[in-house]
Amino acid sequence: MAELSLRDVVKRYGDIDIVHGISLDIADGEFVVIVGPSGCGKSTTLRMIAGLESLSGGTISIGGRVVNTLEPKERNIAMVFQNYALYPHMTVFRNIAFGLYAARLPKAEIELRVRKAATLLGLTDLLDRRPSALSGGQRQRVAMGRAIVRDPTVFLFDEPLSNLDAQLRGQMRTEIKRLHHTIRTTIVYVTHDQVEAMTLADRIVIMRDGRIEQMGHPLDVFHHPASTFVAGFIGTPKMNLVEVGVQADAADARLDLGGGAALGLPQGAARIGGRSRIILGIRPDDLQIRPVGQAGAGDGVRHLSGEVVLSEPLGSTTQVISRIGGSEWIGMSDGHFIPTPGSRITMIPDARRLHLFDIATGKAIADGGTEVGTHLG
């Protein structure tokens, strides 16, 4: 195992910068997930770590050794790809052992490593099959087994679950997390799926346009997004983000939502910091939807009245899209309450979970009224 360090890493194609000088330290045995939308530079970053892409600037170190000029085979890393990259004419055993044969290891050592990996991944009964006889999840486990037997210092995963259906993705997330708990090897995992990032990572790195927008523990990022981009990207359904007007006196603030609706923000004037307009954010789970007139604790924040646009029953809860003024908000109700479109409902925001963002920069506003800087590496 080894720590991994990126320092001011740049990737440029011609005159176009794809990765803009990112820096990141990953501890020995840590599971870090790099997440972001398509084209943000996350896969390019992973390929530079693997040695499949050259650097245009900066350094990458593995275990304290700079690897910029080393070939992939010299870096002692193993990579699991999105498309499995299995040899169709070989058995599962031969696919897992392929790199070991290439390294000319003794047959007894190859047998031992393959059997150990097969046991770890539940492939023991499938070693004589060919990939065409396997399910998608089984093929992905074979690809993981081929990486494990090499005993690398760092595992790299490039969107390994994107070809699987929803049920298999859930199963494979569990398999990968269990694998990490067993082998404790450093893992860098790239995905565009924020659910994978939230459930797998020790630490999450969110990229945007070739830069690190924020990084931290998944729940810290979820509860304290540093920008509207992070707030809208992390969380399902995504956070409500609405531009609102501000009226403040010596201590309190009032947020004008449009259409005569407003939210009181006790002792909020200092936090607003003299701004006349901001972006208000609240997660759907923090916006209770109830029948009109039903009481509920709003923690000092005024209850709102909205018009239902759409209700989506999810079983134990109902996702409700409602309109206040000119904006639509997503909130959650009890699964037994499914309001009809056009009806009126009461919306109860949790005052402790309101997020405020600067309208010009999109950055979070701290309690002192200052912007929260993004956590750049």
Contacts in CASP RR format, 6 or more apart in sequence:
PFRMAT RR
TARGET T0000
AUTHOR 0000-0000-0000
METHOD contacts of the structure
MODEL  1
MAELSLRDVVKRYGDIDIVHGISLDIADGEFVVIVGPSGCGKSTTLRMIA
GLESLSGGTISIGGRVVNTLEPKERNIAMVFQNYALYPHMTVFRNIAFGL
YAARLPKAEIELRVRKAATLLGLTDLLDRRPSALSGGQRQRVAMGRAIVR
DPTVFLFDEPLSNLDAQLRGQMRTEIKRLHHTIRTTIVYVTHDQVEAMTL
ADRIVIMRDGRIEQMGHPLDVFHHPASTFVAGFIGTPKMNLVEVGVQADA
ADARLDLGGGAALGLPQGAARIGGRSRIILGIRPDDLQIRPVGQAGAGDG
VRHLSGEVVLSEPLGSTTQVISRIGGSEWIGMSDGHFIPTPGSRITMIPD
ARRLHLFDIATGKAIADGGTEVGTHLG
1 28 0 8 1.000
1 29 0 8 1.000
1 153 0 8 1.000
1 184 0 8 1.000
1 185 0 8 1.000
1 186 0 8 1.000
2 28 0 8 1.000
2 62 0 8 1.000
2 63 0 8 1.000
2 64 0 8 1.000
2 76 0 8 1.000
2 153 0 8 1.000
2 154 0 8 1.000
2 186 0 8 1.000
3 25 0 8 1.000
3 26 0 8 1.000
3 27 0 8 1.000
3 28 0 8 1.000
3 62 0 8 1.000
3 63 0 8 1.000
3 64 0 8 1.000
3 186 0 8 1.000
4 24 0 8 1.000
4 25 0 8 1.000
4 26 0 8 1.000
4 49 0 8 1.000
4 60 0 8 1.000
4 61 0 8 1.000
4 62 0 8 1.000
4 63 0 8 1.000
4 154 0 8 1.000
4 186 0 8 1.000
4 188 0 8 1.000
5 24 0 8 1.000
5 25 0 8 1.000
5 26 0 8 1.000
5 59 0 8 1.000
5 60 0 8 1.000
5 61 0 8 1.000
5 62 0 8 1.000
5 64 0 8 1.000
6 22 0 8 1.000
6 23 0 8 1.000
6 24 0 8 1.000
6 25 0 8 1.000
6 45 0 8 1.000
6 49 0 8 1.000
6 59 0 8 1.000
6 60 0 8 1.000
7 23 0 8 1.000
7 58 0 8 1.000
7 59 0 8 1.000
7 60 0 8 1.000
7 61 0 8 1.000
8 21 0 8 1.000
8 22 0 8 1.000
8 23 0 8 1.000
8 57 0 8 1.000
8 58 0 8 1.000
8 59 0 8 1.000
9 19 0 8 1.000
9 21 0 8 1.000
9 22 0 8 1.000
9 23 0 8 1.000
9 45 0 8 1.000
9 48 0 8 1.000
9 55 0 8 1.000
9 57 0 8 1.000
9 58 0 8 1.000
9 59 0 8 1.000
9 60 0 8 1.000
10 17 0 8 1.000
10 19 0 8 1.000
10 20 0 8 1.000
10 21 0 8 1.000
10 55 0 8 1.000
10 56 0 8 1.000
10 57 0 8 1.000
10 58 0 8 1.000
11 17 0 8 1.000
11 18 0 8 1.000
11 19 0 8 1.000
11 41 0 8 1.000
11 44 0 8 1.000
11 45 0 8 1.000
11 48 0 8 1.000
11 53 0 8 1.000
11 55 0 8 1.000
11 56 0 8 1.000
11 57 0 8 1.000
12 18 0 8 1.000
12 56 0 8 1.000
17 56 0 8 1.000
17 210 0 8 1.000
18 41 0 8 1.000
18 44 0 8 1.000
18 210 0 8 1.000
19 41 0 8 1.000
19 44 0 8 1.000
19 45 0 8 1.000
19 48 0 8 1.000
19 210 0 8 1.000
20 209 0 8 1.000
20 210 0 8 1.000
20 211 0 8 1.000
21 57 0 8 1.000
21 58 0 8 1.000
21 211 0 8 1.000
22 45 0 8 1.000
22 207 0 8 1.000
22 210 0 8 1.000
22 211 0 8 1.000
22 212 0 8 1.000
22 376 0 8 1.000
22 377 0 8 1.000
23 212 0 8 1.000
23 376 0 8 1.000
23 377 0 8 1.000
24 32 0 8 1.000
24 205 0 8 1.000
24 212 0 8 1.000
24 215 0 8 1.000
24 377 0 8 1.000
26 32 0 8 1.000
26 186 0 8 1.000
26 188 0 8 1.000
26 203 0 8 1.000
27 186 0 8 1.000
28 186 0 8 1.000
29 184 0 8 1.000
29 185 0 8 1.000
29 186 0 8 1.000
29 187 0 8 1.000
30 186 0 8 1.000
30 187 0 8 1.000
30 202 0 8 1.000
30 203 0 8 1.000
31 180 0 8 1.000
31 186 0 8 1.000
31 187 0 8 1.000
31 189 0 8 1.000
31 200 0 8 1.000
31 201 0 8 1.000
31 202 0 8 1.000
31 203 0 8 1.000
32 187 0 8 1.000
32 188 0 8 1.000
32 189 0 8 1.000
32 201 0 8 1.000
32 202 0 8 1.000
32 203 0 8 1.000
32 204 0 8 1.000
32 205 0 8 1.000
33 189 0 8 1.000
33 190 0 8 1.000
33 191 0 8 1.000
33 196 0 8 1.000
33 197 0 8 1.000
33 200 0 8 1.000
33 201 0 8 1.000
33 203 0 8 1.000
33 204 0 8 1.000
33 205 0 8 1.000
34 42 0 8 1.000
34 45 0 8 1.000
34 46 0 8 1.000
34 188 0 8 1.000
34 189 0 8 1.000
34 190 0 8 1.000
34 191 0 8 1.000
34 205 0 8 1.000
34 207 0 8 1.000
35 42 0 8 1.000
35 190 0 8 1.000
35 191 0 8 1.000
35 192 0 8 1.000
35 193 0 8 1.000
35 194 0 8 1.000
35 196 0 8 1.000
35 197 0 8 1.000
35 204 0 8 1.000
35 205 0 8 1.000
35 206 0 8 1.000
35 207 0 8 1.000
35 233 0 8 1.000
36 42 0 8 1.000
36 192 0 8 1.000
36 194 0 8 1.000
36 206 0 8 1.000
36 207 0 8 1.000
36 208 0 8 1.000
36 233 0 8 1.000
37 192 0 8 1.000
37 208 0 8 1.000
37 233 0 8 1.000
38 192 0 8 1.000
40 207 0 8 1.000
40 208 0 8 1.000
40 209 0 8 1.000
40 210 0 8 1.000
41 207 0 8 1.000
41 210 0 8 1.000
42 190 0 8 1.000
42 192 0 8 1.000
42 207 0 8 1.000
43 158 0 8 1.000
43 159 0 8 1.000
43 190 0 8 1.000
44 53 0 8 1.000
45 190 0 8 1.000
45 207 0 8 1.000
46 79 0 8 1.000
46 156 0 8 1.000
46 158 0 8 1.000
46 188 0 8 1.000
46 190 0 8 1.000
47 53 0 8 1.000
47 158 0 8 1.000
48 54 0 8 1.000
48 55 0 8 1.000
48 60 0 8 1.000
49 60 0 8 1.000
49 77 0 8 1.000
49 154 0 8 1.000
49 156 0 8 1.000
49 188 0 8 1.000
50 72 0 8 1.000
50 75 0 8 1.000
50 77 0 8 1.000
50 79 0 8 1.000
50 156 0 8 1.000
51 67 0 8 1.000
51 70 0 8 1.000
51 71 0 8 1.000
51 72 0 8 1.000
51 75 0 8 1.000
52 72 0 8 1.000
55 68 0 8 1.000
58 68 0 8 1.000
59 66 0 8 1.000
59 68 0 8 1.000
60 66 0 8 1.000
60 67 0 8 1.000
60 68 0 8 1.000
61 67 0 8 1.000
62 75 0 8 1.000
62 76 0 8 1.000
62 77 0 8 1.000
62 153 0 8 1.000
62 154 0 8 1.000
63 153 0 8 1.000
67 74 0 8 1.000
67 75 0 8 1.000
75 154 0 8 1.000
76 152 0 8 1.000
76 153 0 8 1.000
76 154 0 8 1.000
77 152 0 8 1.000
77 153 0 8 1.000
77 154 0 8 1.000
77 155 0 8 1.000
77 156 0 8 1.000
78 146 0 8 1.000
78 147 0 8 1.000
78 148 0 8 1.000
78 150 0 8 1.000
78 152 0 8 1.000
78 154 0 8 1.000
78 155 0 8 1.000
78 156 0 8 1.000
79 147 0 8 1.000
79 155 0 8 1.000
79 156 0 8 1.000
79 157 0 8 1.000
79 158 0 8 1.000
80 140 0 8 1.000
80 143 0 8 1.000
80 144 0 8 1.000
80 147 0 8 1.000
80 155 0 8 1.000
80 156 0 8 1.000
80 157 0 8 1.000
80 158 0 8 1.000
80 160 0 8 1.000
81 143 0 8 1.000
81 158 0 8 1.000
81 160 0 8 1.000
82 158 0 8 1.000
82 159 0 8 1.000
82 160 0 8 1.000
82 162 0 8 1.000
82 163 0 8 1.000
83 163 0 8 1.000
84 131 0 8 1.000
84 136 0 8 1.000
84 139 0 8 1.000
84 140 0 8 1.000
84 142 0 8 1.000
84 143 0 8 1.000
84 163 0 8 1.000
85 143 0 8 1.000
86 95 0 8 1.000
86 131 0 8 1.000
86 139 0 8 1.000
86 142 0 8 1.000
86 143 0 8 1.000
87 94 0 8 1.000
87 95 0 8 1.000
87 98 0 8 1.000
87 131 0 8 1.000
88 130 0 8 1.000
88 131 0 8 1.000
88 132 0 8 1.000
89 130 0 8 1.000
90 98 0 8 1.000
90 130 0 8 1.000
90 131 0 8 1.000
91 127 0 8 1.000
91 128 0 8 1.000
91 129 0 8 1.000
91 130 0 8 1.000
92 118 0 8 1.000
92 123 0 8 1.000
92 126 0 8 1.000
92 127 0 8 1.000
92 128 0 8 1.000
92 129 0 8 1.000
92 130 0 8 1.000
92 131 0 8 1.000
92 134 0 8 1.000
92 142 0 8 1.000
93 114 0 8 1.000
93 118 0 8 1.000
93 127 0 8 1.000
93 128 0 8 1.000
94 101 0 8 1.000
95 131 0 8 1.000
95 142 0 8 1.000
95 146 0 8 1.000
96 114 0 8 1.000
96 117 0 8 1.000
96 118 0 8 1.000
96 123 0 8 1.000
96 127 0 8 1.000
96 142 0 8 1.000
96 145 0 8 1.000
96 146 0 8 1.000
96 149 0 8 1.000
97 110 0 8 1.000
97 113 0 8 1.000
97 114 0 8 1.000
97 149 0 8 1.000
98 146 0 8 1.000
99 146 0 8 1.000
99 149 0 8 1.000
99 150 0 8 1.000
100 109 0 8 1.000
100 110 0 8 1.000
100 113 0 8 1.000
100 114 0 8 1.000
100 149 0 8 1.000
100 150 0 8 1.000
101 110 0 8 1.000
105 113 0 8 1.000
113 149 0 8 1.000
113 151 0 8 1.000
114 127 0 8 1.000
114 149 0 8 1.000
115 124 0 8 1.000
116 149 0 8 1.000
117 123 0 8 1.000
117 145 0 8 1.000
117 148 0 8 1.000
117 149 0 8 1.000
118 124 0 8 1.000
118 126 0 8 1.000
118 127 0 8 1.000
118 145 0 8 1.000
120 145 0 8 1.000
120 148 0 8 1.000
120 179 0 8 1.000
120 182 0 8 1.000
120 183 0 8 1.000
121 141 0 8 1.000
121 142 0 8 1.000
121 144 0 8 1.000
121 145 0 8 1.000
121 148 0 8 1.000
121 175 0 8 1.000
121 179 0 8 1.000
122 141 0 8 1.000
123 138 0 8 1.000
123 141 0 8 1.000
123 142 0 8 1.000
123 145 0 8 1.000
126 134 0 8 1.000
126 138 0 8 1.000
126 142 0 8 1.000
131 139 0 8 1.000
131 142 0 8 1.000
134 142 0 8 1.000
135 168 0 8 1.000
136 163 0 8 1.000
136 164 0 8 1.000
136 168 0 8 1.000
137 164 0 8 1.000
137 168 0 8 1.000
137 171 0 8 1.000
137 172 0 8 1.000
140 160 0 8 1.000
140 161 0 8 1.000
140 164 0 8 1.000
140 172 0 8 1.000
141 172 0 8 1.000
141 175 0 8 1.000
143 160 0 8 1.000
144 160 0 8 1.000
144 175 0 8 1.000
144 176 0 8 1.000
144 179 0 8 1.000
147 155 0 8 1.000
148 179 0 8 1.000
148 183 0 8 1.000
152 185 0 8 1.000
153 185 0 8 1.000
153 186 0 8 1.000
154 185 0 8 1.000
154 186 0 8 1.000
154 187 0 8 1.000
154 188 0 8 1.000
155 185 0 8 1.000
155 186 0 8 1.000
155 187 0 8 1.000
155 188 0 8 1.000
156 187 0 8 1.000
156 188 0 8 1.000
156 189 0 8 1.000
156 190 0 8 1.000
157 176 0 8 1.000
157 187 0 8 1.000
157 188 0 8 1.000
157 189 0 8 1.000
157 190 0 8 1.000
158 190 0 8 1.000
159 190 0 8 1.000
159 191 0 8 1.000
159 192 0 8 1.000
160 172 0 8 1.000
160 176 0 8 1.000
160 189 0 8 1.000
161 168 0 8 1.000
161 169 0 8 1.000
161 170 0 8 1.000
161 172 0 8 1.000
161 173 0 8 1.000
161 191 0 8 1.000
161 193 0 8 1.000
161 196 0 8 1.000
162 191 0 8 1.000
162 192 0 8 1.000
162 193 0 8 1.000
164 172 0 8 1.000
169 193 0 8 1.000
169 196 0 8 1.000
173 196 0 8 1.000
173 199 0 8 1.000
173 200 0 8 1.000
176 189 0 8 1.000
176 200 0 8 1.000
177 199 0 8 1.000
177 200 0 8 1.000
180 187 0 8 1.000
189 196 0 8 1.000
189 200 0 8 1.000
189 201 0 8 1.000
191 197 0 8 1.000
194 233 0 8 1.000
194 234 0 8 1.000
194 235 0 8 1.000
194 236 0 8 1.000
195 236 0 8 1.000
197 204 0 8 1.000
197 218 0 8 1.000
197 234 0 8 1.000
198 204 0 8 1.000
198 218 0 8 1.000
198 222 0 8 1.000
198 234 0 8 1.000
198 235 0 8 1.000
199 218 0 8 1.000
201 218 0 8 1.000
202 217 0 8 1.000
203 215 0 8 1.000
203 216 0 8 1.000
203 217 0 8 1.000
203 218 0 8 1.000
204 215 0 8 1.000
204 216 0 8 1.000
204 217 0 8 1.000
204 218 0 8 1.000
204 221 0 8 1.000
204 234 0 8 1.000
205 212 0 8 1.000
205 215 0 8 1.000
205 216 0 8 1.000
206 212 0 8 1.000
206 213 0 8 1.000
206 214 0 8 1.000
206 215 0 8 1.000
206 221 0 8 1.000
206 229 0 8 1.000
206 230 0 8 1.000
206 233 0 8 1.000
206 234 0 8 1.000
207 213 0 8 1.000
208 229 0 8 1.000
211 376 0 8 1.000
212 374 0 8 1.000
212 375 0 8 1.000
212 376 0 8 1.000
212 377 0 8 1.000
213 226 0 8 1.000
213 227 0 8 1.000
213 229 0 8 1.000
213 230 0 8 1.000
213 374 0 8 1.000
214 221 0 8 1.000
214 225 0 8 1.000
214 226 0 8 1.000
214 227 0 8 1.000
214 230 0 8 1.000
214 374 0 8 1.000
214 375 0 8 1.000
215 221 0 8 1.000
215 375 0 8 1.000
215 377 0 8 1.000
216 375 0 8 1.000
221 230 0 8 1.000
221 234 0 8 1.000
222 234 0 8 1.000
222 235 0 8 1.000
224 364 0 8 1.000
224 372 0 8 1.000
225 231 0 8 1.000
225 232 0 8 1.000
225 234 0 8 1.000
225 239 0 8 1.000
225 355 0 8 1.000
225 364 0 8 1.000
226 363 0 8 1.000
226 364 0 8 1.000
226 372 0 8 1.000
226 373 0 8 1.000
226 374 0 8 1.000
226 375 0 8 1.000
227 357 0 8 1.000
227 361 0 8 1.000
227 362 0 8 1.000
227 363 0 8 1.000
227 364 0 8 1.000
227 374 0 8 1.000
228 241 0 8 1.000
228 279 0 8 1.000
228 357 0 8 1.000
228 362 0 8 1.000
229 362 0 8 1.000
231 238 0 8 1.000
231 239 0 8 1.000
231 241 0 8 1.000
231 281 0 8 1.000
231 355 0 8 1.000
231 357 0 8 1.000
231 364 0 8 1.000
232 238 0 8 1.000
232 239 0 8 1.000
232 241 0 8 1.000
235 283 0 8 1.000
237 284 0 8 1.000
237 319 0 8 1.000
237 330 0 8 1.000
239 281 0 8 1.000
239 282 0 8 1.000
239 283 0 8 1.000
239 284 0 8 1.000
239 355 0 8 1.000
240 280 0 8 1.000
240 281 0 8 1.000
240 282 0 8 1.000
240 283 0 8 1.000
240 284 0 8 1.000
240 287 0 8 1.000
240 329 0 8 1.000
240 330 0 8 1.000
240 331 0 8 1.000
241 279 0 8 1.000
241 280 0 8 1.000
241 281 0 8 1.000
241 357 0 8 1.000
242 257 0 8 1.000
242 279 0 8 1.000
242 280 0 8 1.000
242 281 0 8 1.000
242 327 0 8 1.000
242 329 0 8 1.000
243 277 0 8 1.000
243 278 0 8 1.000
243 279 0 8 1.000
243 280 0 8 1.000
243 359 0 8 1.000
244 255 0 8 1.000
244 256 0 8 1.000
244 257 0 8 1.000
244 258 0 8 1.000
244 263 0 8 1.000
244 277 0 8 1.000
244 278 0 8 1.000
244 279 0 8 1.000
244 280 0 8 1.000
245 255 0 8 1.000
245 256 0 8 1.000
245 276 0 8 1.000
245 277 0 8 1.000
245 278 0 8 1.000
246 253 0 8 1.000
246 254 0 8 1.000
246 255 0 8 1.000
246 256 0 8 1.000
246 272 0 8 1.000
246 274 0 8 1.000
246 275 0 8 1.000
246 276 0 8 1.000
246 277 0 8 1.000
246 278 0 8 1.000
247 253 0 8 1.000
247 254 0 8 1.000
247 256 0 8 1.000
248 254 0 8 1.000
248 268 0 8 1.000
248 269 0 8 1.000
248 272 0 8 1.000
248 273 0 8 1.000
248 274 0 8 1.000
249 269 0 8 1.000
250 269 0 8 1.000
251 266 0 8 1.000
251 267 0 8 1.000
251 268 0 8 1.000
251 269 0 8 1.000
251 270 0 8 1.000
252 264 0 8 1.000
252 265 0 8 1.000
252 266 0 8 1.000
252 267 0 8 1.000
252 268 0 8 1.000
252 269 0 8 1.000
253 264 0 8 1.000
253 265 0 8 1.000
253 268 0 8 1.000
253 269 0 8 1.000
253 271 0 8 1.000
253 272 0 8 1.000
254 262 0 8 1.000
254 263 0 8 1.000
254 264 0 8 1.000
254 265 0 8 1.000
255 262 0 8 1.000
255 263 0 8 1.000
255 264 0 8 1.000
255 265 0 8 1.000
255 278 0 8 1.000
255 280 0 8 1.000
256 262 0 8 1.000
257 263 0 8 1.000
257 280 0 8 1.000
257 304 0 8 1.000
257 324 0 8 1.000
257 325 0 8 1.000
257 327 0 8 1.000
258 324 0 8 1.000
258 325 0 8 1.000
258 326 0 8 1.000
258 327 0 8 1.000
259 324 0 8 1.000
259 325 0 8 1.000
259 326 0 8 1.000
260 325 0 8 1.000
261 304 0 8 1.000
261 305 0 8 1.000
261 306 0 8 1.000
261 324 0 8 1.000
261 325 0 8 1.000
262 302 0 8 1.000
263 280 0 8 1.000
263 301 0 8 1.000
263 302 0 8 1.000
263 304 0 8 1.000
263 349 0 8 1.000
263 354 0 8 1.000
264 300 0 8 1.000
264 301 0 8 1.000
264 302 0 8 1.000
265 271 0 8 1.000
265 272 0 8 1.000
265 301 0 8 1.000
265 351 0 8 1.000
265 354 0 8 1.000
266 300 0 8 1.000
266 351 0 8 1.000
270 367 0 8 1.000
270 368 0 8 1.000
270 369 0 8 1.000
271 356 0 8 1.000
271 365 0 8 1.000
271 366 0 8 1.000
271 367 0 8 1.000
271 368 0 8 1.000
271 369 0 8 1.000
272 278 0 8 1.000
272 356 0 8 1.000
272 365 0 8 1.000
272 369 0 8 1.000
273 365 0 8 1.000
273 368 0 8 1.000
273 369 0 8 1.000
275 358 0 8 1.000
275 359 0 8 1.000
275 365 0 8 1.000
277 359 0 8 1.000
278 356 0 8 1.000
278 357 0 8 1.000
278 358 0 8 1.000
278 359 0 8 1.000
278 365 0 8 1.000
279 356 0 8 1.000
279 357 0 8 1.000
279 358 0 8 1.000
279 359 0 8 1.000
279 362 0 8 1.000
280 354 0 8 1.000
280 355 0 8 1.000
280 356 0 8 1.000
280 357 0 8 1.000
281 354 0 8 1.000
281 355 0 8 1.000
281 356 0 8 1.000
281 357 0 8 1.000
282 329 0 8 1.000
282 349 0 8 1.000
282 350 0 8 1.000
282 353 0 8 1.000
282 354 0 8 1.000
282 355 0 8 1.000
283 353 0 8 1.000
284 319 0 8 1.000
284 330 0 8 1.000
284 331 0 8 1.000
284 332 0 8 1.000
285 331 0 8 1.000
285 332 0 8 1.000
286 349 0 8 1.000
286 350 0 8 1.000
286 353 0 8 1.000
287 329 0 8 1.000
287 330 0 8 1.000
287 331 0 8 1.000
287 332 0 8 1.000
287 347 0 8 1.000
287 348 0 8 1.000
287 349 0 8 1.000
287 350 0 8 1.000
288 296 0 8 1.000
288 331 0 8 1.000
288 332 0 8 1.000
288 333 0 8 1.000
288 347 0 8 1.000
288 348 0 8 1.000
288 349 0 8 1.000
288 350 0 8 1.000
289 318 0 8 1.000
289 320 0 8 1.000
289 322 0 8 1.000
289 331 0 8 1.000
289 332 0 8 1.000
289 333 0 8 1.000
289 337 0 8 1.000
289 339 0 8 1.000
289 345 0 8 1.000
289 346 0 8 1.000
289 347 0 8 1.000
290 296 0 8 1.000
290 333 0 8 1.000
290 337 0 8 1.000
290 345 0 8 1.000
290 346 0 8 1.000
290 348 0 8 1.000
291 337 0 8 1.000
291 339 0 8 1.000
291 345 0 8 1.000
291 346 0 8 1.000
292 305 0 8 1.000
292 344 0 8 1.000
292 345 0 8 1.000
292 346 0 8 1.000
293 346 0 8 1.000
294 346 0 8 1.000
296 303 0 8 1.000
296 348 0 8 1.000
297 348 0 8 1.000
298 348 0 8 1.000
298 349 0 8 1.000
298 350 0 8 1.000
298 351 0 8 1.000
299 350 0 8 1.000
299 351 0 8 1.000
299 352 0 8 1.000
300 351 0 8 1.000
301 348 0 8 1.000
301 349 0 8 1.000
301 350 0 8 1.000
301 351 0 8 1.000
301 354 0 8 1.000
303 346 0 8 1.000
303 347 0 8 1.000
303 348 0 8 1.000
304 324 0 8 1.000
304 346 0 8 1.000
304 347 0 8 1.000
304 348 0 8 1.000
304 349 0 8 1.000
305 324 0 8 1.000
305 344 0 8 1.000
305 345 0 8 1.000
305 346 0 8 1.000
305 347 0 8 1.000
306 322 0 8 1.000
306 323 0 8 1.000
306 324 0 8 1.000
306 344 0 8 1.000
306 345 0 8 1.000
306 346 0 8 1.000
306 347 0 8 1.000
307 322 0 8 1.000
307 323 0 8 1.000
307 324 0 8 1.000
307 342 0 8 1.000
307 343 0 8 1.000
307 344 0 8 1.000
307 345 0 8 1.000
308 320 0 8 1.000
308 321 0 8 1.000
308 322 0 8 1.000
308 339 0 8 1.000
308 340 0 8 1.000
308 341 0 8 1.000
308 342 0 8 1.000
308 343 0 8 1.000
308 344 0 8 1.000
308 345 0 8 1.000
309 321 0 8 1.000
309 322 0 8 1.000
309 323 0 8 1.000
309 328 0 8 1.000
309 341 0 8 1.000
309 342 0 8 1.000
310 320 0 8 1.000
310 321 0 8 1.000
310 341 0 8 1.000
311 318 0 8 1.000
311 319 0 8 1.000
311 320 0 8 1.000
311 321 0 8 1.000
311 338 0 8 1.000
311 339 0 8 1.000
311 340 0 8 1.000
311 341 0 8 1.000
312 318 0 8 1.000
312 319 0 8 1.000
312 320 0 8 1.000
312 321 0 8 1.000
313 335 0 8 1.000
313 338 0 8 1.000
314 335 0 8 1.000
315 335 0 8 1.000
316 335 0 8 1.000
317 332 0 8 1.000
317 333 0 8 1.000
317 334 0 8 1.000
317 335 0 8 1.000
318 332 0 8 1.000
318 333 0 8 1.000
318 334 0 8 1.000
318 335 0 8 1.000
318 337 0 8 1.000
318 338 0 8 1.000
318 339 0 8 1.000
319 330 0 8 1.000
319 331 0 8 1.000
319 332 0 8 1.000
320 330 0 8 1.000
320 331 0 8 1.000
320 332 0 8 1.000
320 333 0 8 1.000
320 339 0 8 1.000
320 345 0 8 1.000
321 328 0 8 1.000
321 329 0 8 1.000
321 330 0 8 1.000
321 331 0 8 1.000
322 328 0 8 1.000
322 329 0 8 1.000
322 331 0 8 1.000
322 345 0 8 1.000
322 347 0 8 1.000
323 329 0 8 1.000
324 347 0 8 1.000
329 347 0 8 1.000
331 347 0 8 1.000
333 339 0 8 1.000
333 345 0 8 1.000
339 345 0 8 1.000
355 364 0 8 1.000
356 364 0 8 1.000
356 365 0 8 1.000
357 363 0 8 1.000
357 364 0 8 1.000
357 365 0 8 1.000
358 364 0 8 1.000
358 365 0 8 1.000
358 371 0 8 1.000
361 371 0 8 1.000
363 371 0 8 1.000
363 372 0 8 1.000
363 373 0 8 1.000
363 374 0 8 1.000
364 371 0 8 1.000
364 372 0 8 1.000
364 373 0 8 1.000
365 371 0 8 1.000
365 372 0 8 1.000
366 372 0 8 1.000
END
